[in-house]
Amino acid sequence: MGEISGKMALTGARSQAAMNEGTIVQLSAYPGWIVGVSYGGNDRYLSWVISPDLHVLCDRRTYETSNAAMLAGRSFVESRLS
């Protein structure tokens, strides 16, 4: 999962699409960070985070489960907090 977390990046309009494309199904908060998972339909989930400076970041991947998407987002944030 550390490999996935290293690929999360600021992607502008694509990050906004990750948040807007579907229904938000999970949120998790860390000091200064928010991790979110959206359901995009067709059994695909998107992971995204909001950084302390309010940038929306995503890894441009789709996941088969919301738990896998959340794990990717959490791994990214935890790597930044340690």
N, CA, C and O of each residue as an XYZ file, in Angstrom:
328
protein
N       0.803     -1.197      0.000
C       0.000      0.000      0.000
C       0.847      1.262      0.000
O       0.388      2.298     -0.482
N       2.066      1.212      0.524
C       2.925      2.381      0.482
C       3.178      2.827     -0.942
O       3.330      4.021     -1.203
N       3.226      1.878     -1.867
C       3.439      2.195     -3.270
C       2.275      3.010     -3.816
O       2.479      3.974     -4.553
N       1.069      2.627     -3.460
C      -0.107      3.365     -3.912
C      -0.104      4.763     -3.325
O      -0.380      5.735     -4.028
N       0.209      4.873     -2.035
C       0.141      6.171     -1.383
C       1.114      7.161     -1.998
O       0.842      8.361     -1.998
N       2.239      6.694     -2.521
C       3.199      7.588     -3.138
C       2.712      8.175     -4.442
O       3.288      9.146     -4.931
N       1.664      7.612     -5.019
C       1.166      8.065     -6.313
C       0.038      9.077     -6.195
O      -0.426      9.595     -7.211
N      -0.411      9.368     -4.990
C      -1.486     10.326     -4.833
C      -0.921     11.714     -5.106
O       0.125     12.073     -4.565
N      -1.592     12.487     -5.929
C      -1.062     13.791     -6.313
C      -2.190     14.770     -6.575
O      -3.336     14.387     -6.809
N      -1.835     16.026     -6.531
C      -2.778     17.081     -6.866
C      -3.100     16.970     -8.345
O      -2.202     17.003     -9.186
N      -4.377     16.838     -8.660
C      -4.739     16.658    -10.057
C      -5.829     17.612    -10.511
O      -6.430     17.393    -11.563
N      -6.097     18.643     -9.764
C      -7.028     19.680    -10.187
C      -8.408     19.174    -10.533
O      -9.098     18.605     -9.688
N      -8.813     19.380    -11.775
C     -10.165     19.045    -12.213
C     -10.474     17.567    -12.034
O     -11.611     17.213    -11.723
N      -9.493     16.701    -12.221
C      -9.745     15.270    -12.043
C     -10.046     14.936    -10.595
O     -10.864     14.056    -10.325
N      -9.402     15.620     -9.657
C      -9.697     15.403     -8.245
C     -11.114     15.841     -7.931
O     -11.837     15.153     -7.211
N     -11.508     16.977     -8.466
C     -12.872     17.442     -8.261
C     -13.854     16.439     -8.844
O     -14.913     16.199     -8.265
N     -13.512     15.853     -9.981
C     -14.384     14.845    -10.583
C     -14.509     13.635     -9.673
O     -15.586     13.046     -9.575
N     -13.418     13.253     -9.000
C     -13.468     12.116     -8.080
C     -14.472     12.376     -6.974
O     -15.194     11.469     -6.560
N     -14.522     13.606     -6.496
C     -15.463     13.938     -5.437
C     -16.877     14.099     -5.979
O     -17.839     13.738     -5.301
N     -17.020     14.629     -7.181
C     -18.333     14.948     -7.722
C     -18.959     13.822     -8.525
O     -20.168     13.825     -8.758
N     -18.154     12.860     -8.950
C     -18.625     11.837     -9.868
C     -19.702     10.949     -9.266
O     -20.611     10.522     -9.977
N     -19.621     10.669     -7.994
C     -20.564      9.741     -7.403
C     -20.942     10.151     -6.003
O     -20.792     11.306     -5.604
N     -21.430      9.188     -5.278
C     -21.868      9.398     -3.914
C     -20.707      9.208     -2.951
O     -19.956      8.239     -3.068
N     -20.555     10.116     -2.008
C     -19.538      9.941     -0.972
C     -20.036      8.853     -0.031
O     -21.123      8.961      0.536
N     -19.229      7.798      0.133
C     -19.659      6.665      0.949
C     -18.882      6.532      2.251
O     -19.368      5.899      3.189
N     -17.686      7.113      2.333
C     -16.901      7.051      3.561
C     -16.085      8.320      3.710
O     -15.587      8.875      2.731
N     -15.954      8.773      4.955
C     -15.066      9.877      5.294
C     -14.299      9.497      6.546
O     -14.828      8.824      7.430
N     -13.063      9.927      6.614
C     -12.241      9.705      7.793
C     -11.402     10.957      7.990
O     -10.893     11.522      7.021
N     -11.252     11.399      9.238
C     -10.510     12.627      9.505
C      -9.257     12.339     10.320
O      -9.260     11.524     11.242
N      -8.208     13.022      9.958
C      -6.938     13.039     10.676
C      -6.642     14.502     10.970
O      -7.250     15.376     10.353
N      -5.729     14.801     11.892
C      -5.422     16.210     12.156
C      -5.007     16.943     10.875
O      -3.933     16.694     10.327
N      -5.860     17.838     10.412
C      -5.585     18.625      9.223
C      -5.939     17.967      7.900
O      -5.861     18.619      6.858
N      -6.320     16.710      7.906
C      -6.578     15.961      6.675
C      -7.976     15.346      6.699
O      -8.500     15.022      7.765
N      -8.570     15.189      5.527
C      -9.813     14.432      5.365
C      -9.572     13.405      4.265
O      -9.056     13.736      3.197
N      -9.947     12.162      4.533
C      -9.859     11.085      3.544
C     -11.287     10.741      3.140
O     -12.149     10.555      3.998
N     -11.536     10.657      1.846
C     -12.869     10.336      1.368
C     -12.863      9.251      0.314
O     -11.878      9.039     -0.392
N     -13.997      8.568      0.229
C     -14.216      7.547     -0.795
C     -15.554      7.845     -1.452
O     -16.562      8.047     -0.775
N     -15.550      7.870     -2.771
C     -16.773      8.074     -3.546
C     -17.085      6.812     -4.334
O     -16.186      6.114     -4.803
N     -18.382      6.533     -4.472
C     -18.816      5.422     -5.316
C     -19.146      5.989     -6.682
O     -19.999      6.868     -6.809
N     -18.468      5.486     -7.705
C     -18.656      6.007     -9.051
C     -19.548      5.152     -9.931
O     -19.652      5.413    -11.130
N     -20.194      4.138     -9.374
C     -21.027      3.238    -10.167
C     -20.208      2.094    -10.738
O     -18.978      2.118    -10.697
N     -20.890      1.104    -11.267
C     -20.235     -0.065    -11.867
C     -19.206     -0.702    -10.940
O     -18.138     -1.125    -11.384
N     -19.529     -0.767     -9.659
C     -18.640     -1.384     -8.665
C     -17.246     -0.785     -8.659
O     -16.260     -1.517     -8.569
N     -17.147      0.531     -8.754
C     -15.841      1.175     -8.663
C     -15.889      2.302     -7.639
O     -16.851      3.067     -7.566
N     -14.831      2.377     -6.862
C     -14.709      3.373     -5.805
C     -13.471      4.213     -6.051
O     -12.472      3.723     -6.577
N     -13.539      5.474     -5.670
C     -12.449      6.416     -5.863
C     -11.982      6.933     -4.507
O     -12.801      7.237     -3.640
N     -10.677      7.031     -4.325
C     -10.094      7.541     -3.091
C      -9.586      8.955     -3.327
O      -8.998      9.244     -4.369
N      -9.815      9.834     -2.358
C      -9.307     11.200     -2.450
C      -9.059     11.732     -1.049
O      -9.635     11.244     -0.077
N      -8.200     12.735     -0.954
C      -7.926     13.374      0.331
C      -7.958     14.886      0.151
O      -7.717     15.406     -0.938
N      -8.258     15.570      1.235
C      -8.142     17.025      1.289
C      -7.016     17.316      2.270
O      -7.069     16.910      3.431
N      -5.998     18.021      1.793
C      -4.803     18.297      2.588
C      -5.033     19.488      3.522
O      -6.031     20.197      3.391
N      -4.108     19.708      4.466
C      -4.247     20.845      5.381
C      -4.325     22.199      4.664
O      -4.927     23.138      5.186
N      -3.724     22.307      3.480
C      -3.809     23.568      2.736
C      -4.969     23.560      1.735
O      -5.011     24.368      0.808
N      -5.915     22.626      1.943
C      -7.175     22.523      1.196
C      -7.020     22.133     -0.267
O      -7.878     22.463     -1.086
N      -5.942     21.438     -0.606
C      -5.813     20.861     -1.939
C      -6.501     19.502     -1.951
O      -6.397     18.738     -0.991
N      -7.196     19.208     -3.028
C      -7.818     17.896     -3.193
C      -6.852     17.031     -3.992
O      -6.408     17.414     -5.074
N      -6.533     15.858     -3.445
C      -5.578     14.945     -4.061
C      -6.259     13.615     -4.333
O      -7.094     13.172     -3.545
N      -5.910     12.972     -5.445
C      -6.404     11.621     -5.704
C      -5.336     10.842     -6.451
O      -4.409     11.427     -7.011
N      -5.467      9.522     -6.460
C      -4.458      8.683     -7.108
C      -4.898      8.199     -8.488
O      -4.185      7.418     -9.118
N      -6.043      8.642     -8.963
C      -6.561      8.321    -10.302
C      -6.812      6.832    -10.520
O      -6.880      6.371    -11.659
N      -6.949      6.087     -9.438
C      -7.234      4.655     -9.546
C      -8.674      4.400     -9.157
O      -9.293      5.214     -8.471
N      -9.204      3.275     -9.591
C     -10.494      2.821     -9.098
C     -10.255      1.549     -8.300
O      -9.324      0.792     -8.574
N     -11.104      1.328     -7.315
C     -10.963      0.191     -6.406
C     -12.241     -0.630     -6.422
O     -13.331     -0.098     -6.631
N     -12.099     -1.929     -6.201
C     -13.255     -2.825     -6.213
C     -14.115     -2.679     -4.967
O     -15.313     -2.958     -5.007
N     -13.516     -2.245     -3.856
C     -14.276     -2.073     -2.618
C     -13.988     -0.706     -2.013
O     -12.939     -0.108     -2.253
N     -14.937     -0.231     -1.231
C     -14.728      1.045     -0.548
C     -13.624      0.922      0.492
O     -12.898      1.883      0.744
N     -13.493     -0.254      1.099
C     -12.429     -0.455      2.091
C     -11.047     -0.343      1.456
O     -10.139      0.233      2.054
N     -10.878     -0.880      0.264
C      -9.586     -0.781     -0.431
C      -9.276      0.675     -0.771
O      -8.134      1.115     -0.637
N     -10.285      1.420     -1.207
C     -10.088      2.833     -1.524
C      -9.733      3.623     -0.265
O      -8.851      4.480     -0.300
N     -10.416      3.338      0.847
C     -10.130      4.030      2.100
C      -8.725      3.698      2.588
O      -8.018      4.579      3.077
N      -8.316      2.452      2.464
C      -6.973      2.051      2.879
C      -5.909      2.818      2.095
O      -4.900      3.231      2.665
N      -6.123      3.008      0.810
C      -5.166      3.765     -0.008
C      -5.063      5.206      0.479
O      -3.960      5.737      0.616
N      -6.194      5.837      0.740
C      -6.189      7.217      1.230
C      -5.568      7.335      2.604
O      -4.780      8.247      2.854
N      -5.915      6.420      3.502
C      -5.342      6.438      4.853
C      -3.837      6.223      4.820
O      -3.097      6.880      5.551
N      -3.384      5.306      3.976
C      -1.945      5.039      3.864
C      -1.197      6.289      3.425
O      -0.118      6.591      3.936
N      -1.779      7.013      2.475
C      -1.157      8.248      2.009
C      -1.043      9.257      3.146
O       0.029      9.817      3.375
N      -2.136      9.490      3.852
C      -2.134     10.482      4.931
C      -1.190     10.058      6.054
O      -0.417     10.876      6.553
N      -1.244      8.797      6.452
C      -0.375      8.329      7.533
C       1.097      8.465      7.169
O       1.925      8.727      8.041
N       1.437      8.291      5.887
C       2.837      8.459      5.477
C       3.266      9.921      5.591
O       4.447     10.205      5.787
N       2.324     10.841      5.469
C       2.636     12.269      5.597
C       2.698     12.709      7.054
O       3.386     13.676      7.378
N       1.988     12.013      7.933
C       1.958     12.381      9.347
C       3.133     11.816     10.134
O       3.458     12.318     11.210
N       3.771     10.774      9.606
C       4.860     10.149     10.375
C       6.205     10.763     10.073
O       7.215     10.346     10.639
